[in-house]
Amino acid sequence: MTKAVVPAAGLGTRFLPATKATPKEMLPIVDKPAIQYVVEEAVAAGLDDVLVVTGRSKRSIEDHFDRAYELEEALRAKNDAQRLHAVRESSELAQVHYVRQGEPRGLGHAVLCGSAHVGGEPFAVLLGDDLIGSQEALLKRMIEVRETYGGSVVALMEVAPEQASLYGCAAIEATAEDDVVVVTDLVEKPPADQAPSRWAIIGRYVCDPAVFDVLRTTSPGRGGEIQLTDALRELAQRKPDDGGPVHGVLFRGQRYDTGNKFDYLRTVVEFACDRPELAEEFLPWLRDFVATRDRDR
């Protein structure tokens, strides 16, 4: 496996007006855009061929992963080696390719837009809204499970019952491995009382290429969109020689959901606190700020 698909064609309406002209994937987590963390995760798992599925007004994503010769020359003239390295780092991460999703027809359609580039190979899908702690190695583990069992693999995280309707949820059966389950059914954003379990799909997938043929015939589902969950649900019923089955990796590590304002802010604060050069000054300020706010209430 060498290829990853990163859907990045969404409109980012939750962050308007900031995302009117700036893709939500380019919103910074401290000093690095969210999508760079995602590409770095793919590369760390051994995937160095990354296809970004973009839409209108997403040109800055392409610019970010390209060389910026004038800026590099200005930094070189100032002997600013640290910032020069930071600027060049994104353009040297991986082979980054792009394809446009002409209209927002759902995650399944966005993945289908990558079929010509991916071809007949297994591939990973990484959603830019979900950041996984760099120490977790979730994607690498999912690739190992694919190599062992074949088929497709989803990342599953346990959520509170009232949150089940925000995710695709899986019916699961145990295997001999504590962190691996067989997925027997998938339901996209079920009512809380109808969820098959509390194990929800988060934004990491390893897909068998058979998913493309299924997506081509998948009718629009919830929200009038073509859902990747619906395609994986069909593959879960298939035999290994026909694109199945589907397994899940039970993830209990650190995940950051940057798709809403509260979690985005929490992510920025946590990432800042994990940076030693920032934490020394930022943490004392943060403690004083919270203490002052508590006293003023």
Backbone torsions as a table, in degrees:
resi	resn	phi	psi	omega
1	MET	NA	128.0	179.5
2	THR	-131.3	-9.5	-168.7
3	LYS	-112.6	144.0	176.0
4	ALA	-132.9	144.8	176.3
5	VAL	-115.1	128.6	-179.8
6	VAL	-119.2	99.9	177.6
7	PRO	-67.4	127.6	-177.6
8	ALA	-145.7	39.4	-176.2
9	ALA	-104.3	1.3	-177.4
10	GLY	-66.0	158.5	-176.3
11	LEU	-83.6	-17.7	178.4
12	GLY	65.1	38.8	-174.1
13	THR	-65.0	-23.7	-179.3
14	ARG	-67.5	-18.3	-176.4
15	PHE	-112.3	16.3	174.3
16	LEU	-64.2	144.7	6.5
17	PRO	-88.1	0.7	-177.2
18	ALA	-58.9	-32.3	-176.0
19	THR	-96.4	13.4	176.6
20	LYS	-61.3	-42.2	-179.1
21	ALA	-121.8	-7.6	-179.1
22	THR	-116.9	123.6	178.6
23	PRO	-57.7	142.1	179.8
24	LYS	-61.0	-28.7	179.0
25	GLU	-66.9	-17.0	179.8
26	MET	-96.9	1.0	175.4
27	LEU	-64.1	135.1	-172.2
28	PRO	-78.5	141.2	165.5
29	ILE	-104.1	94.3	-169.9
30	VAL	68.7	-90.5	-176.2
31	ASP	-131.7	20.0	-179.1
32	LYS	-139.3	133.7	-178.8
33	PRO	-66.4	149.1	-175.4
34	ALA	-54.9	-39.9	-175.3
35	ILE	-66.1	-24.8	177.9
36	GLN	-67.8	-37.8	176.3
37	TYR	-60.1	-38.5	-179.1
38	VAL	-66.2	-46.0	178.7
39	VAL	-64.2	-39.5	177.7
40	GLU	-61.4	-37.5	178.0
41	GLU	-64.3	-42.5	178.0
42	ALA	-61.1	-45.5	-179.2
43	VAL	-63.3	-40.4	179.7
44	ALA	-63.0	-25.9	178.8
45	ALA	-89.1	3.8	177.2
46	GLY	95.1	10.5	-179.0
47	LEU	-102.6	108.4	-174.7
48	ASP	-112.0	10.5	177.2
49	ASP	-120.8	103.6	-170.8
50	VAL	-115.4	125.0	175.5
51	LEU	-105.8	119.4	177.3
52	VAL	-98.8	123.3	178.5
53	VAL	-91.7	110.8	-172.7
54	THR	-111.5	179.7	175.8
55	GLY	-141.8	-163.4	179.5
56	ARG	-64.2	150.6	176.9
57	SER	63.4	27.9	179.4
58	LYS	-112.3	15.4	-174.8
59	ARG	-59.4	-30.2	-177.5
60	SER	-64.9	-24.6	175.3
61	ILE	-64.1	-46.6	178.4
62	GLU	-61.9	-41.8	179.4
63	ASP	-62.7	-36.6	-177.1
64	HIS	-64.6	-38.2	-178.5
65	PHE	-91.9	10.0	176.3
66	ASP	-104.1	168.0	175.4
67	ARG	-72.5	147.0	176.5
68	ALA	-121.9	81.3	-168.7
69	TYR	-62.6	-42.0	-178.7
70	GLU	-64.8	-42.8	177.9
71	LEU	-64.9	-43.1	178.9
72	GLU	-60.7	-40.9	-179.6
73	GLU	-66.4	-38.8	178.3
74	ALA	-64.0	-40.6	179.3
75	LEU	-70.2	-37.3	178.2
76	ARG	-64.4	-39.2	179.0
77	ALA	-64.3	-29.2	179.1
78	LYS	-89.2	1.8	-175.7
79	ASN	56.1	34.7	-179.3
80	ASP	-93.7	77.3	-173.6
81	ALA	-65.9	-34.9	-177.5
82	GLN	-64.1	-49.7	-179.6
83	ARG	-71.5	-31.8	176.6
84	LEU	-62.1	-42.9	177.2
85	HIS	-62.3	-43.2	-179.3
86	ALA	-62.7	-38.7	-179.2
87	VAL	-69.4	-40.6	-176.5
88	ARG	-78.7	-22.4	-174.4
89	GLU	-56.2	-45.2	-175.6
90	SER	-65.6	-32.2	-178.3
91	SER	-80.0	-10.7	-177.7
92	GLU	-110.2	3.4	-175.2
93	LEU	-65.5	-49.8	-170.6
94	ALA	-159.9	173.2	167.5
95	GLN	-80.3	110.8	-176.4
96	VAL	-107.9	125.5	-179.5
97	HIS	-118.3	166.7	-175.5
98	TYR	-139.2	144.7	170.7
99	VAL	-142.9	147.3	-177.9
100	ARG	-97.3	137.4	168.7
101	GLN	-94.5	108.9	-170.7
102	GLY	-59.7	-35.2	178.1
103	GLU	-144.3	148.8	-176.9
104	PRO	-74.6	95.8	-177.5
105	ARG	-113.5	21.2	175.0
106	GLY	105.9	165.1	-177.5
107	LEU	-63.3	-39.4	179.4
108	GLY	-60.1	-41.0	179.1
109	HIS	-68.2	-39.1	177.8
110	ALA	-60.4	-42.8	177.9
111	VAL	-64.8	-40.8	179.3
112	LEU	-60.8	-31.2	177.3
113	CYS	-61.0	-19.4	-179.8
114	GLY	-92.0	3.9	-172.6
115	SER	-62.2	-41.3	-178.2
116	ALA	-64.1	-37.8	-179.3
117	HIS	-74.3	-42.6	-176.2
118	VAL	-72.9	-40.4	-178.7
119	GLY	69.8	-138.5	-175.6
120	GLY	-97.6	25.0	-177.9
121	GLU	-101.6	150.9	168.2
122	PRO	-66.2	153.6	-175.2
123	PHE	-153.5	162.6	177.6
124	ALA	-103.6	152.4	172.2
125	VAL	-121.9	126.0	179.5
126	LEU	-123.4	120.4	178.2
127	LEU	-84.2	135.0	-176.0
128	GLY	-71.6	-16.0	178.6
129	ASP	-74.7	-23.2	-176.9
130	ASP	-104.1	121.3	172.0
131	LEU	-108.7	134.7	-179.7
132	ILE	-108.5	136.0	179.3
133	GLY	-50.3	134.5	-173.1
134	SER	-62.0	-23.2	-178.5
135	GLN	-85.5	-3.6	-170.8
136	GLU	-80.6	-34.1	-179.1
137	ALA	56.9	35.5	-179.4
138	LEU	-60.8	-48.9	-176.0
139	LEU	-63.7	-39.5	177.6
140	LYS	-60.8	-40.5	178.0
141	ARG	-65.0	-39.9	178.7
142	MET	-63.7	-37.4	177.5
143	ILE	-66.1	-39.2	176.7
144	GLU	-61.2	-40.8	179.9
145	VAL	-66.0	-40.6	175.6
146	ARG	-59.9	-42.3	-179.1
147	GLU	-66.3	-29.5	-179.0
148	THR	-81.2	-45.4	-170.3
149	TYR	-108.5	-14.3	-174.6
150	GLY	75.7	-170.7	177.3
151	GLY	66.6	-146.5	-178.6
152	SER	-115.9	161.7	-177.9
153	VAL	-137.8	134.9	175.6
154	VAL	-117.6	153.7	174.2
155	ALA	-92.4	129.8	-177.2
156	LEU	-120.5	136.4	178.9
157	MET	-132.4	136.3	-178.5
158	GLU	-74.1	131.8	-179.0
159	VAL	-124.9	162.3	175.9
160	ALA	-65.1	148.8	-177.3
161	PRO	-53.6	-39.2	-177.6
162	GLU	-71.4	-10.7	178.4
163	GLN	-96.6	-5.0	-175.6
164	ALA	-59.4	-33.1	-176.8
165	SER	-71.8	-4.7	178.6
166	LEU	-92.7	-6.9	-171.4
167	TYR	-132.4	172.1	161.0
168	GLY	-84.7	131.9	-176.3
169	CYS	-115.3	150.3	-171.7
170	ALA	-116.6	140.1	164.0
171	ALA	-88.7	131.6	-169.6
172	ILE	-132.9	156.9	172.5
173	GLU	-130.8	142.8	-176.2
174	ALA	-69.6	155.8	170.6
175	THR	-121.9	-174.6	178.7
176	ALA	-72.0	-13.1	179.5
177	GLU	-101.4	133.1	-173.9
178	ASP	-60.1	-33.8	-174.3
179	ASP	-101.6	10.2	-178.0
180	VAL	-124.6	134.8	178.0
181	VAL	-131.7	159.1	170.3
182	VAL	-90.4	130.3	177.6
183	VAL	-92.1	118.8	-178.6
184	THR	-100.2	-18.8	178.8
185	ASP	-161.1	154.6	178.5
186	LEU	-137.3	137.7	178.6
187	VAL	-130.9	125.6	-178.5
188	GLU	-81.4	117.6	175.3
189	LYS	47.1	61.7	-179.2
190	PRO	-76.3	155.4	168.8
191	PRO	-57.0	147.8	-173.2
192	ALA	-53.7	-37.5	-177.3
193	ASP	-81.4	-1.6	179.9
194	GLN	-118.0	5.8	-179.8
195	ALA	-68.5	134.7	-178.7
196	PRO	-69.1	-19.5	176.1
197	SER	-166.7	-179.5	175.0
198	ARG	-94.7	7.2	-179.6
199	TRP	-92.0	113.5	-174.0
200	ALA	-107.8	147.0	176.8
201	ILE	-76.0	126.8	171.7
202	ILE	-104.6	178.3	-163.5
203	GLY	-78.2	46.4	174.2
204	ARG	-137.1	129.3	-179.1
205	TYR	-138.3	147.2	165.4
206	VAL	-121.2	118.3	-169.4
207	CYS	-113.2	137.4	167.8
208	ASP	-72.0	143.5	-178.8
209	PRO	-61.3	-15.4	176.2
210	ALA	-60.6	-18.5	-179.3
211	VAL	-62.1	-27.8	-178.2
212	PHE	-65.2	-45.1	178.6
213	ASP	-63.6	-36.0	178.1
214	VAL	-67.3	-42.8	-179.3
215	LEU	-63.1	-33.9	-179.5
216	ARG	-63.3	-24.4	-178.5
217	THR	-113.0	7.3	179.9
218	THR	-80.9	125.2	178.6
219	SER	-76.3	152.5	175.2
220	PRO	-54.7	135.9	-178.7
221	GLY	-111.4	-131.5	-177.5
222	ARG	-56.7	131.6	179.8
223	GLY	75.4	9.8	-179.1
224	GLY	71.9	19.1	-177.1
225	GLU	-113.8	157.3	174.8
226	ILE	-82.1	115.6	-171.7
227	GLN	-98.1	130.8	173.8
228	LEU	-61.3	-34.8	178.9
229	THR	-57.0	-41.9	-179.2
230	ASP	-64.2	-39.8	178.4
231	ALA	-66.3	-42.7	179.0
232	LEU	-66.6	-31.2	176.8
233	ARG	-60.9	-41.1	176.9
234	GLU	-67.1	-43.1	-179.6
235	LEU	-63.6	-28.3	179.7
236	ALA	-63.7	-21.2	-179.8
237	GLN	-92.8	-3.0	-174.2
238	ARG	-95.0	161.9	176.7
239	LYS	-82.7	162.3	-178.4
240	PRO	-56.8	-31.8	-179.0
241	ASP	-83.1	3.9	-179.2
242	ASP	-127.3	23.8	176.7
243	GLY	99.2	-8.7	179.1
244	GLY	-97.3	-175.9	-10.9
245	PRO	-86.9	-159.9	173.2
246	VAL	-123.5	127.8	174.7
247	HIS	-112.1	162.5	176.3
248	GLY	-125.0	142.9	171.1
249	VAL	-102.2	121.6	-179.5
250	LEU	-79.6	112.6	-173.6
251	PHE	-103.2	124.0	-179.3
252	ARG	-120.0	16.6	-177.0
253	GLY	-92.9	-157.0	-174.4
254	GLN	-92.4	121.4	177.4
255	ARG	-126.0	140.6	178.7
256	TYR	-119.2	119.6	178.2
257	ASP	-96.6	107.9	-177.7
258	THR	-98.1	16.4	-176.4
259	GLY	-82.3	-6.5	175.3
260	ASN	-135.3	162.8	-170.4
261	LYS	-63.0	-43.3	-177.3
262	PHE	-62.1	-49.8	-177.7
263	ASP	-69.7	-30.3	175.5
264	TYR	-62.3	-47.4	179.8
265	LEU	-63.5	-41.1	178.1
266	ARG	-61.4	-39.8	-179.8
267	THR	-63.7	-44.8	179.7
268	VAL	-59.6	-44.9	-178.9
269	VAL	-64.3	-44.9	-178.4
270	GLU	-65.4	-41.4	178.8
271	PHE	-65.1	-38.0	177.9
272	ALA	-64.1	-40.4	-179.1
273	CYS	-69.4	-21.8	178.7
274	ASP	-85.9	-5.2	179.5
275	ARG	-95.8	109.9	-175.3
276	PRO	-54.5	-39.7	-177.1
277	GLU	-69.9	-18.5	176.8
278	LEU	-99.5	-38.7	-173.5
279	ALA	-60.3	-34.6	-177.3
280	GLU	-57.4	-36.8	179.7
281	GLU	-98.7	-34.0	-172.9
282	PHE	-74.9	-42.2	-176.2
283	LEU	-62.2	-46.6	176.6
284	PRO	-60.0	-40.1	177.2
285	TRP	-62.2	-42.9	-177.9
286	LEU	-64.0	-41.8	178.4
287	ARG	-61.7	-44.8	179.5
288	ASP	-65.0	-39.2	-179.8
289	PHE	-63.0	-46.5	-180.0
290	VAL	-66.7	-41.0	178.9
291	ALA	-62.4	-41.4	178.4
292	THR	-64.4	-43.7	178.4
293	ARG	-62.1	-40.3	179.3
294	ASP	-64.1	-38.2	179.6
295	ARG	-69.4	-32.0	-176.2
296	ASP	-79.3	-10.8	-178.6
297	ARG	-79.3	NA	NA
